[in-house]
Amino acid sequence: MTDGMRVGIATDHGGFCLKGELASHLRAAGYEVVDFGAYVENPDDDYPDYVIPLSEALAAGQIERGVALCGSGVGAAVCANKVAGIRAALIHDNFSARQGVEDDHINIICLGGRTVGPSVAWDLVHTFLGAEPSRAGRHLRRLAKVASLEHQVKKNEHRARG
């Protein structure tokens, strides 16, 4: 189900090599890849510098799904989820890659460049991108509850600024 889907990818030094391999696989499979960096391997770079622009682009509708990498994938997931409208998850298995999209409407898959090899990573990304969000009432009800948390946080931030 590629149909030219725009997929963003981002990493710091911890996932730099894996990003290159995944980007090649994505292009070969017919996806349009938007690379948010890093563009050179620099051991002093920071994943938020790449994952936040990826997340903001996804939230703005400029890309359709995202792949965020760092050494473990944990920091990338934490960082991505700070952007309203993003549902990122650290994924290590195909069930979660598929179910995360179907039931929880995740839109960014997070992987660790130091924890998963390129073949497994590609298999997980391929599963993630092939999954479709469910429109079942129980899932939409749960997602509405999560979305209401984002709105509550925004209200609290606005009040705090006075």
CYANA upper distance limits for C-alpha pairs under 8 A (distance plus 0.5 A):
  1 MET  CA    129 LEU  CA      8.39
  1 MET  CA    130 GLY  CA      6.55
  2 THR  CA     29 ALA  CA      7.79
  2 THR  CA     30 GLY  CA      6.48
  2 THR  CA     31 TYR  CA      6.16
  2 THR  CA    130 GLY  CA      8.40
  3 ASP  CA     30 GLY  CA      7.73
  3 ASP  CA     31 TYR  CA      7.80
  4 GLY  CA     30 GLY  CA      6.50
  4 GLY  CA     31 TYR  CA      5.46
  4 GLY  CA     32 GLU  CA      6.06
  5 MET  CA     30 GLY  CA      8.49
  5 MET  CA     31 TYR  CA      5.79
  5 MET  CA     32 GLU  CA      6.39
  5 MET  CA     63 ILE  CA      8.41
  5 MET  CA     64 GLU  CA      7.04
  6 ARG  CA     31 TYR  CA      6.73
  6 ARG  CA     32 GLU  CA      5.21
  6 ARG  CA     33 VAL  CA      6.42
  6 ARG  CA     34 VAL  CA      7.40
  6 ARG  CA     62 GLN  CA      8.47
  6 ARG  CA     63 ILE  CA      5.46
  6 ARG  CA     64 GLU  CA      5.92
  6 ARG  CA     65 ARG  CA      7.45
  7 VAL  CA     31 TYR  CA      7.23
  7 VAL  CA     32 GLU  CA      6.60
  7 VAL  CA     33 VAL  CA      5.56
  7 VAL  CA     34 VAL  CA      6.53
  7 VAL  CA     63 ILE  CA      6.26
  7 VAL  CA     64 GLU  CA      6.39
  7 VAL  CA     65 ARG  CA      5.55
  7 VAL  CA     66 GLY  CA      5.96
  7 VAL  CA     67 VAL  CA      7.91
  8 GLY  CA     33 VAL  CA      6.29
  8 GLY  CA     34 VAL  CA      5.06
  8 GLY  CA     35 ASP  CA      6.36
  8 GLY  CA     36 PHE  CA      7.39
  8 GLY  CA     54 LEU  CA      6.76
  8 GLY  CA     58 LEU  CA      8.34
  8 GLY  CA     63 ILE  CA      6.74
  8 GLY  CA     64 GLU  CA      8.29
  8 GLY  CA     65 ARG  CA      6.88
  8 GLY  CA     66 GLY  CA      5.13
  8 GLY  CA     67 VAL  CA      6.64
  9 ILE  CA     19 LYS  CA      7.69
  9 ILE  CA     23 ALA  CA      8.00
  9 ILE  CA     33 VAL  CA      7.67
  9 ILE  CA     34 VAL  CA      6.82
  9 ILE  CA     35 ASP  CA      5.69
  9 ILE  CA     36 PHE  CA      6.48
  9 ILE  CA     37 GLY  CA      8.03
  9 ILE  CA     54 LEU  CA      7.46
  9 ILE  CA     66 GLY  CA      6.25
  9 ILE  CA     67 VAL  CA      5.16
  9 ILE  CA     68 ALA  CA      6.32
  9 ILE  CA     69 LEU  CA      8.37
 10 ALA  CA     19 LYS  CA      7.76
 10 ALA  CA     35 ASP  CA      6.77
 10 ALA  CA     36 PHE  CA      5.45
 10 ALA  CA     37 GLY  CA      5.75
 10 ALA  CA     38 ALA  CA      7.19
 10 ALA  CA     50 TYR  CA      6.00
 10 ALA  CA     51 VAL  CA      6.19
 10 ALA  CA     54 LEU  CA      7.03
 10 ALA  CA     67 VAL  CA      6.99
 10 ALA  CA     68 ALA  CA      5.56
 10 ALA  CA     69 LEU  CA      6.65
 11 THR  CA     15 GLY  CA      6.05
 11 THR  CA     16 PHE  CA      6.56
 11 THR  CA     19 LYS  CA      7.33
 11 THR  CA     36 PHE  CA      8.25
 11 THR  CA     37 GLY  CA      6.59
 11 THR  CA     38 ALA  CA      6.24
 11 THR  CA     47 TYR  CA      6.49
 11 THR  CA     50 TYR  CA      6.55
 11 THR  CA     51 VAL  CA      7.23
 11 THR  CA     68 ALA  CA      6.48
 11 THR  CA     69 LEU  CA      5.11
 11 THR  CA     70 CYS  CA      5.97
 12 ASP  CA     16 PHE  CA      6.64
 12 ASP  CA     37 GLY  CA      7.86
 12 ASP  CA     38 ALA  CA      6.09
 12 ASP  CA     41 GLU  CA      8.16
 12 ASP  CA     42 ASN  CA      8.27
 12 ASP  CA     45 ASP  CA      6.55
 12 ASP  CA     46 ASP  CA      6.33
 12 ASP  CA     47 TYR  CA      5.22
 12 ASP  CA     50 TYR  CA      7.40
 12 ASP  CA     69 LEU  CA      7.60
 12 ASP  CA     70 CYS  CA      6.14
 12 ASP  CA     71 GLY  CA      8.49
 13 HIS  CA     38 ALA  CA      7.72
 13 HIS  CA     41 GLU  CA      5.79
 13 HIS  CA     42 ASN  CA      6.18
 13 HIS  CA     43 PRO  CA      6.05
 13 HIS  CA     44 ASP  CA      8.30
 13 HIS  CA     45 ASP  CA      7.10
 13 HIS  CA     46 ASP  CA      8.41
 13 HIS  CA     70 CYS  CA      7.53
 13 HIS  CA     71 GLY  CA      8.09
 14 GLY  CA     43 PRO  CA      8.42
 14 GLY  CA     69 LEU  CA      7.92
 14 GLY  CA     70 CYS  CA      5.17
 14 GLY  CA     71 GLY  CA      4.43
 14 GLY  CA     72 SER  CA      8.18
 14 GLY  CA    112 GLY  CA      8.01
 14 GLY  CA    113 GLY  CA      6.14
 14 GLY  CA    114 ARG  CA      7.24
 15 GLY  CA     19 LYS  CA      6.47
 15 GLY  CA     69 LEU  CA      5.77
 15 GLY  CA     70 CYS  CA      5.24
 15 GLY  CA     71 GLY  CA      6.11
 15 GLY  CA    112 GLY  CA      6.91
 15 GLY  CA    113 GLY  CA      4.48
 15 GLY  CA    114 ARG  CA      7.53
 16 PHE  CA     20 GLY  CA      7.17
 16 PHE  CA     38 ALA  CA      7.53
 16 PHE  CA     40 VAL  CA      8.45
 16 PHE  CA     41 GLU  CA      6.80
 16 PHE  CA     69 LEU  CA      8.50
 16 PHE  CA     70 CYS  CA      8.39
 16 PHE  CA    113 GLY  CA      7.77
 17 CYS  CA     21 GLU  CA      7.12
 17 CYS  CA    113 GLY  CA      7.93
 18 LEU  CA     22 LEU  CA      6.59
 18 LEU  CA    113 GLY  CA      6.22
 18 LEU  CA    117 GLY  CA      8.30
 18 LEU  CA    118 PRO  CA      6.64
 19 LYS  CA     23 ALA  CA      6.43
 19 LYS  CA     69 LEU  CA      7.80
 20 GLY  CA     24 SER  CA      6.78
 21 GLU  CA     25 HIS  CA      6.86
 21 GLU  CA    118 PRO  CA      7.32
 22 LEU  CA     26 LEU  CA      6.55
 22 LEU  CA    118 PRO  CA      7.81
 22 LEU  CA    121 ALA  CA      8.12
 22 LEU  CA    122 TRP  CA      6.68
 23 ALA  CA     27 ARG  CA      6.68
 23 ALA  CA     33 VAL  CA      7.17
 24 SER  CA     28 ALA  CA      6.64
 25 HIS  CA     29 ALA  CA      6.64
 25 HIS  CA    122 TRP  CA      7.77
 26 LEU  CA     30 GLY  CA      6.97
 26 LEU  CA     31 TYR  CA      5.83
 26 LEU  CA     32 GLU  CA      8.04
 26 LEU  CA     33 VAL  CA      7.43
 27 ARG  CA     31 TYR  CA      5.64
 27 ARG  CA     32 GLU  CA      6.82
 27 ARG  CA     33 VAL  CA      7.03
 34 VAL  CA     63 ILE  CA      8.27
 36 PHE  CA     50 TYR  CA      6.29
 36 PHE  CA     51 VAL  CA      8.16
 36 PHE  CA     53 PRO  CA      7.43
 36 PHE  CA     54 LEU  CA      6.61
 37 GLY  CA     50 TYR  CA      6.33
 38 ALA  CA     50 TYR  CA      7.16
 45 ASP  CA     49 ASP  CA      8.35
 46 ASP  CA     50 TYR  CA      8.16
 47 TYR  CA     51 VAL  CA      6.41
 47 TYR  CA     69 LEU  CA      8.46
 47 TYR  CA     70 CYS  CA      6.91
 47 TYR  CA     75 GLY  CA      7.86
 47 TYR  CA     76 ALA  CA      6.97
 48 PRO  CA     52 ILE  CA      5.94
 48 PRO  CA     76 ALA  CA      7.76
 48 PRO  CA     79 CYS  CA      6.75
 49 ASP  CA     53 PRO  CA      7.66
 50 TYR  CA     54 LEU  CA      6.96
 51 VAL  CA     55 SER  CA      6.58
 51 VAL  CA     68 ALA  CA      6.76
 51 VAL  CA     76 ALA  CA      6.89
 51 VAL  CA     79 CYS  CA      7.39
 51 VAL  CA     80 ALA  CA      6.62
 52 ILE  CA     56 GLU  CA      6.52
 52 ILE  CA     79 CYS  CA      7.38
 52 ILE  CA     80 ALA  CA      6.59
 52 ILE  CA     83 VAL  CA      7.95
 53 PRO  CA     57 ALA  CA      6.55
 54 LEU  CA     58 LEU  CA      6.79
 54 LEU  CA     66 GLY  CA      7.53
 54 LEU  CA     68 ALA  CA      8.44
 55 SER  CA     59 ALA  CA      6.61
 55 SER  CA     66 GLY  CA      8.05
 55 SER  CA     80 ALA  CA      6.22
 55 SER  CA     83 VAL  CA      6.93
 55 SER  CA     86 ILE  CA      7.15
 56 GLU  CA     60 ALA  CA      6.59
 56 GLU  CA     83 VAL  CA      7.19
 57 ALA  CA     61 GLY  CA      6.79
 57 ALA  CA     62 GLN  CA      5.68
 57 ALA  CA     63 ILE  CA      6.75
 58 LEU  CA     62 GLN  CA      6.22
 58 LEU  CA     63 ILE  CA      5.55
 58 LEU  CA     64 GLU  CA      6.77
 58 LEU  CA     65 ARG  CA      7.14
 58 LEU  CA     66 GLY  CA      7.63
 58 LEU  CA     86 ILE  CA      8.12
 59 ALA  CA     83 VAL  CA      8.10
 59 ALA  CA     84 ALA  CA      7.59
 59 ALA  CA     85 GLY  CA      6.14
 59 ALA  CA     86 ILE  CA      6.94
 64 GLU  CA    107 ASN  CA      8.22
 65 ARG  CA    107 ASN  CA      5.68
 65 ARG  CA    108 ILE  CA      6.39
 65 ARG  CA    129 LEU  CA      8.02
 66 GLY  CA    107 ASN  CA      6.76
 66 GLY  CA    108 ILE  CA      4.88
 66 GLY  CA    109 ILE  CA      6.86
 67 VAL  CA    108 ILE  CA      5.98
 67 VAL  CA    109 ILE  CA      5.54
 67 VAL  CA    110 CYS  CA      6.47
 67 VAL  CA    111 LEU  CA      8.22
 67 VAL  CA    125 VAL  CA      8.18
 68 ALA  CA     73 GLY  CA      7.82
 68 ALA  CA     76 ALA  CA      6.42
 68 ALA  CA     77 ALA  CA      7.95
 68 ALA  CA    108 ILE  CA      7.23
 68 ALA  CA    109 ILE  CA      6.74
 68 ALA  CA    110 CYS  CA      5.29
 68 ALA  CA    111 LEU  CA      7.06
 69 LEU  CA     73 GLY  CA      5.91
 69 LEU  CA     76 ALA  CA      6.54
 69 LEU  CA    110 CYS  CA      6.16
 69 LEU  CA    111 LEU  CA      5.62
 69 LEU  CA    112 GLY  CA      6.17
 69 LEU  CA    113 GLY  CA      6.96
 70 CYS  CA     74 VAL  CA      8.03
 70 CYS  CA     75 GLY  CA      7.33
 70 CYS  CA     76 ALA  CA      6.47
 70 CYS  CA    111 LEU  CA      7.47
 70 CYS  CA    112 GLY  CA      5.87
 70 CYS  CA    113 GLY  CA      6.43
 71 GLY  CA    112 GLY  CA      5.34
 71 GLY  CA    113 GLY  CA      5.43
 71 GLY  CA    114 ARG  CA      5.57
 71 GLY  CA    115 THR  CA      7.78
 72 SER  CA    111 LEU  CA      7.13
 72 SER  CA    112 GLY  CA      4.30
 72 SER  CA    113 GLY  CA      6.86
 72 SER  CA    114 ARG  CA      6.48
 72 SER  CA    115 THR  CA      6.46
 73 GLY  CA     77 ALA  CA      6.74
 73 GLY  CA     90 LEU  CA      6.50
 73 GLY  CA    110 CYS  CA      5.69
 73 GLY  CA    111 LEU  CA      4.90
 73 GLY  CA    112 GLY  CA      4.58
 73 GLY  CA    113 GLY  CA      7.87
 74 VAL  CA     78 VAL  CA      6.76
 74 VAL  CA     90 LEU  CA      6.87
 74 VAL  CA    110 CYS  CA      7.92
 74 VAL  CA    111 LEU  CA      8.31
 74 VAL  CA    112 GLY  CA      8.01
 75 GLY  CA     79 CYS  CA      6.48
 76 ALA  CA     80 ALA  CA      6.47
 76 ALA  CA    110 CYS  CA      6.88
 77 ALA  CA     81 ASN  CA      6.67
 77 ALA  CA     88 ALA  CA      6.04
 77 ALA  CA     89 ALA  CA      6.21
 77 ALA  CA     90 LEU  CA      6.60
 77 ALA  CA    110 CYS  CA      6.31
 78 VAL  CA     82 LYS  CA      7.39
 79 CYS  CA     83 VAL  CA      8.32
 80 ALA  CA     86 ILE  CA      7.13
 80 ALA  CA     87 ARG  CA      8.23
 80 ALA  CA     88 ALA  CA      6.73
 80 ALA  CA    108 ILE  CA      8.43
 81 ASN  CA     86 ILE  CA      6.03
 81 ASN  CA     87 ARG  CA      6.48
 81 ASN  CA     88 ALA  CA      6.34
 82 LYS  CA     86 ILE  CA      8.12
 84 ALA  CA    150 GLU  CA      6.86
 85 GLY  CA    147 ALA  CA      8.16
 86 ILE  CA    106 ILE  CA      7.93
 86 ILE  CA    107 ASN  CA      7.01
 86 ILE  CA    108 ILE  CA      7.78
 87 ARG  CA    104 ASP  CA      8.42
 87 ARG  CA    105 HIS  CA      7.46
 87 ARG  CA    106 ILE  CA      5.06
 87 ARG  CA    107 ASN  CA      6.06
 87 ARG  CA    108 ILE  CA      6.89
 88 ALA  CA    106 ILE  CA      6.03
 88 ALA  CA    107 ASN  CA      6.57
 88 ALA  CA    108 ILE  CA      5.00
 88 ALA  CA    109 ILE  CA      6.33
 88 ALA  CA    110 CYS  CA      7.20
 89 ALA  CA    100 GLY  CA      8.28
 89 ALA  CA    106 ILE  CA      7.32
 89 ALA  CA    108 ILE  CA      7.14
 89 ALA  CA    109 ILE  CA      6.05
 89 ALA  CA    110 CYS  CA      6.15
 90 LEU  CA    109 ILE  CA      6.80
 90 LEU  CA    110 CYS  CA      5.03
 90 LEU  CA    111 LEU  CA      6.40
 91 ILE  CA     96 SER  CA      6.86
 91 ILE  CA     97 ALA  CA      6.64
 91 ILE  CA    109 ILE  CA      7.01
 91 ILE  CA    110 CYS  CA      6.64
 91 ILE  CA    111 LEU  CA      6.76
 91 ILE  CA    124 LEU  CA      8.10
 92 HIS  CA     96 SER  CA      7.92
 92 HIS  CA     97 ALA  CA      8.29
 92 HIS  CA    111 LEU  CA      8.00
 92 HIS  CA    116 VAL  CA      8.32
 92 HIS  CA    124 LEU  CA      7.96
 93 ASP  CA     97 ALA  CA      6.84
 93 ASP  CA    124 LEU  CA      7.21
 94 ASN  CA     98 ARG  CA      6.68
 94 ASN  CA    123 ASP  CA      8.18
 94 ASN  CA    124 LEU  CA      6.18
 94 ASN  CA    127 THR  CA      6.96
 94 ASN  CA    128 PHE  CA      8.45
 95 PHE  CA     99 GLN  CA      6.32
 96 SER  CA    100 GLY  CA      5.77
 97 ALA  CA    101 VAL  CA      7.26
 97 ALA  CA    109 ILE  CA      8.10
 97 ALA  CA    124 LEU  CA      6.63
 97 ALA  CA    125 VAL  CA      8.02
 97 ALA  CA    127 THR  CA      6.55
 97 ALA  CA    128 PHE  CA      5.31
 98 ARG  CA    102 GLU  CA      6.74
 98 ARG  CA    127 THR  CA      6.41
 98 ARG  CA    128 PHE  CA      5.92
 98 ARG  CA    130 GLY  CA      8.29
 98 ARG  CA    131 ALA  CA      5.92
 99 GLN  CA    103 ASP  CA      6.08
 99 GLN  CA    104 ASP  CA      7.72
 99 GLN  CA    131 ALA  CA      8.41
100 GLY  CA    104 ASP  CA      5.51
100 GLY  CA    105 HIS  CA      6.63
100 GLY  CA    106 ILE  CA      6.05
101 VAL  CA    105 HIS  CA      4.73
101 VAL  CA    106 ILE  CA      5.29
101 VAL  CA    107 ASN  CA      7.43
101 VAL  CA    128 PHE  CA      7.25
101 VAL  CA    131 ALA  CA      6.52
101 VAL  CA    132 GLU  CA      6.71
101 VAL  CA    133 PRO  CA      5.82
101 VAL  CA    134 SER  CA      8.39
102 GLU  CA    131 ALA  CA      6.88
102 GLU  CA    132 GLU  CA      6.00
102 GLU  CA    133 PRO  CA      4.52
102 GLU  CA    134 SER  CA      5.31
103 ASP  CA    133 PRO  CA      6.97
103 ASP  CA    134 SER  CA      6.36
103 ASP  CA    139 HIS  CA      6.15
104 ASP  CA    133 PRO  CA      8.08
104 ASP  CA    139 HIS  CA      7.35
104 ASP  CA    143 LEU  CA      7.40
105 HIS  CA    133 PRO  CA      5.87
105 HIS  CA    134 SER  CA      8.15
109 ILE  CA    125 VAL  CA      7.70
109 ILE  CA    128 PHE  CA      7.70
111 LEU  CA    115 THR  CA      8.29
111 LEU  CA    116 VAL  CA      7.72
111 LEU  CA    121 ALA  CA      7.78
112 GLY  CA    116 VAL  CA      6.49
113 GLY  CA    117 GLY  CA      7.86
116 VAL  CA    120 VAL  CA      6.98
116 VAL  CA    121 ALA  CA      6.62
117 GLY  CA    121 ALA  CA      6.47
118 PRO  CA    122 TRP  CA      6.53
119 SER  CA    123 ASP  CA      6.77
120 VAL  CA    124 LEU  CA      6.70
121 ALA  CA    125 VAL  CA      6.65
122 TRP  CA    126 HIS  CA      6.40
123 ASP  CA    127 THR  CA      6.69
124 LEU  CA    128 PHE  CA      6.60
125 VAL  CA    129 LEU  CA      6.57
126 HIS  CA    130 GLY  CA      6.62
127 THR  CA    131 ALA  CA      6.84
134 SER  CA    139 HIS  CA      7.55
135 ARG  CA    139 HIS  CA      7.46
135 ARG  CA    140 LEU  CA      6.97
136 ALA  CA    140 LEU  CA      6.86
137 GLY  CA    141 ARG  CA      6.49
138 ARG  CA    142 ARG  CA      6.87
139 HIS  CA    143 LEU  CA      6.66
140 LEU  CA    144 ALA  CA      6.59
141 ARG  CA    145 LYS  CA      7.04
142 ARG  CA    146 VAL  CA      6.99
143 LEU  CA    147 ALA  CA      6.58
144 ALA  CA    148 SER  CA      6.60
145 LYS  CA    149 LEU  CA      7.25
146 VAL  CA    150 GLU  CA      7.55
147 ALA  CA    151 HIS  CA      7.13
148 SER  CA    152 GLN  CA      6.67
149 LEU  CA    153 VAL  CA      6.70
150 GLU  CA    154 LYS  CA      6.84
151 HIS  CA    155 LYS  CA      6.78
152 GLN  CA    156 ASN  CA      6.72
153 VAL  CA    157 GLU  CA      6.65
154 LYS  CA    158 HIS  CA      6.65
155 LYS  CA    159 ARG  CA      6.73
156 ASN  CA    160 ALA  CA      6.61
157 GLU  CA    161 ARG  CA      6.90
158 HIS  CA    162 GLY  CA      7.03
